[in-house]
Amino acid sequence: MNPAIIFTKTSRGQDVIKKRARGLGHSLRLALILVDGHSSVNQLKLKAMTMNNLEKSLEVLALNGLIQANSDSWQIIKDNPAVIRRASSNPEISKIKARLIDAAILILGDEAHRVINLIRETSDSPQALSETVNRCKKIILLTLDEDRAKELNDLCHSILRKVDSVKQ
């Protein structure tokens, strides 16, 4: 995950905290409480030194719409979902592409532009998306670093596996 990303609670995230809604695990709730709109991921890690899975919790919260990143590339995607939809005629594939793009932004931050267009332009099949994720990993390996390439690859393939298991 990009350590410079700053997360804020969405209105849905604020409602979950105010209403003390059930269904949110302890570590997710703690991560949601920690998100203040001012602290970067690195600063949140310092505040929650005892939490081993803070980054994973932040990813889950972001992918479920409870928090969002204050990143230019994140806002372009979040504020204009038609940008994703226009590249896909299949609504299910559009949702998958949106989750993959969210994952790229979470991990790469403002460097996500390197792979967002690849994901958008991928043909509408799970196999094509899997191949695109592999291409994205290679691009990140060459242009950024190995750790983020592996993290993005693992998260994106995890998203694709969940979709496959739901269909079966």
Summary of the structure (lengths in Angstrom):
residues: 168
radius of gyration: 15.8
end to end distance: 30.4
largest distance: 45.7
contacts: 514
relative contact order: 0.12
helix: 70%
strand: 5%
